[in-house]
Amino acid sequence: MAAHIQYHDDSMRVPLTHPEVPLLKYAIREIVDVTQKLHELDPGYRFVRENIGDPVAKGWPVPGFLKEILREEIDRKGDAVFGYCHSRGIPEVRKWIVDYSKRYSPSSTLDYEYVLITNGLGAAISALYHMLKRGARILQPAPTYPSHSSMESFAAGSSPLFYHLDAARGWEPDLDHMESRIKSHPEIAGILIINPNNPTGAVYSRQTLVEIIRLAEKYNLMVISDEIYFRMVYNGLKHEQMTELAARRIPLILLRGTSKDVPWPGARSGWIEFHNVELDLEYKAYCEAVKKRVLLEVCATSLPQTVIPRIYDHPEFAAWSREYNRGLEKNINQIAAILGETAGLRTNRPDGAFYMMPIFEPGVLNEHQTLPIRNPRVKEYIEMETSQPDTPLDKRFAYYLLASTGICVVPASGFSSPAPGFRITTLEREESCLKDTYTRLSQAVHDYLNS
């Protein structure tokens, strides 16, 4: 017999829930809850997940040399690799990160005491924003990666401040809008850039990065550069090194990690690099504060960080990485070609990472469009969910798409995009499945817009 739970009539003497919880949003995972509900309503329901950036889940093989490195590391160091390590990261690995940074940026003055290894970039992002003085803001890109915008706004206790990425210019930052936001919000202390970009797949030009550095100099701001995808650039482009462009010019925080370019997202191994600490005493004090915050985590996972140098210095890594990138480039170009022929969509071909954000042409969406849904219970659920007040039109499309075709994408509104659309990953390895999925997606867009 089930136990009966009786709740107190009176509320607790102190409210428990943080008032800024509504600012925490992560649409990438939230839509997975919808797929679970569809499974409950229709046990025969199947879906194709095009919303999670996990190359392993899509069948991209972990390189054999990485598995061998792990076996060797365990055999060589024994049980020590399963214990705690230095709270800010293994010193020898942090020193390697410094040396590695200088391969790309000979002008770098990075010191290993200003390298922090964290449990993925999620922990790094949390630490950075929570150690800002209350009221100091970091200007966010829009579309944005929601971990950044949610944690920044939650820590600040206020909605995010955004600058636009310009879809008409390949999702490059709109520098005029960026400067206007800086001028109108004196509380802005820094600018976030994500390059290569998630969610758009854009790779920023050298000129754009130089202009962002100029703005940071002009207004005495720091720059946070999330470069987790910096090795993943295609179609003849190159990743411009912010560490070299900004050397001795501005306070610069770099975010990198072993996550997608190996691929090993489950390692949860990321790091923070504080560059140009000598330029500003306030910035240096902030760096020290973040170091104290990281101490509270005890340490990042030990085994993944012990092998960081061996992975990237391995004699097979460069050739493996080139082949990996060729496969990802082929996928991106095929998908862009399919969706680029879809009336009502604007699709910029990505040149980095493994994401794409097609956007709908102005005025083509409305609240009456639908797609056929076979199961009546699923249809009723989707109609109920999309009839909620203020449901974004691209979210409405994503829900109908999911229920009708089983293709799971994330609405662009979940990334704070100023234009409606959707983000997809470009990781499908099986060529026939890739063509089928994106041909069906293109057809679904056509059918939805003409319903």
Secondary structure, 3 states (H helix, E strand, C coil): CCCCCCCCCCCCCCCCCCCCHHHCCCHHHHHHHHHHHHHHHCCCCCCEECCCCCCCCCCCCCCHHHHHHHHHHHHHHHHHHHCCCCCCCCHHHHHHHHHHHHHHCCCCCCCHHHEEEEEHHHHHHHHHHHCCCCCCEEEEEECCCHHHHHHHHHHHCCCCCEEEEEHHHCCEECHHHHHHHHHHCCCEEEEEEECCCCCCCCCCCHHHHHHHHHHHHHCCCEEEEECCCCCCECCCCCCCCHHHHCCCCCCEEEEEEECCCCCCHHHCEEEEEEECHHHCHHHHHHHHHHHHHHHCCCCCCHHHHHCHHHHHCCCCHHHHHHHHHHHHHHHHHHHHHHHHCCCCEECCCCCECCEECCEECCCCCCCCCCCCCCCHHHHHHHHHHHCCCCCCHHHHHHHHHHHHHCEECEEHHHHCCCCCEEEEECCCCCHHHHHHHHHHHHHHHHHHHCC
